[in-house]
């Protein structure tokens, strides 16, 4: 009796799933030959910055290996990814992951080959306690297609909202494009 009841439950479940699939509208997120009849989720998103090469400058979009230096030496060495939609992510090679090694940000084109980047990251002590928010701003200028340089300013906003005067750093950021091959 129990086996017959379970069999009936499974048959009903599969039958209901088949009906739902048959009645569901066809929506495809990937483009195909008949793009007009398909929903392309990526095309429906707003794209804030235009591709930088279309604005009379170079193309900043891509992956970069970055060095930040200041009067005291090397401040950070990181991988940075700049996306066409204006988003940016950077992963520090010097900050331990437990202290907050990843920052997220936005970039905009100022003019020609000059861009502004502002990114943020959470900071923690080695015990995992929240210690503030890292804020970096930079104005970078492409030198050719595969390198950039410019000034940066880094600060830490403490949990009370004030900037940590001991954490303020100003220096130079340089980037080298990482080839895709």
Secondary structure, 3 states (H helix, E strand, C coil): CHHHHHHHHHHHHHHHHHHHHHHCCCCCCCCCCCHHHCCCCCCCCCCCCCCHHHHCCCCCCEEEEEEEEECCEEEEEEEEEECCCCEEEEEECCCCHHHCCEEEEEEEEEECCEEEEEEEEEEECCCCCEEEEEEEEEEEEECCCCEEEEEEEEEEECCCCCECCCCCEEEEEEEEECCCC
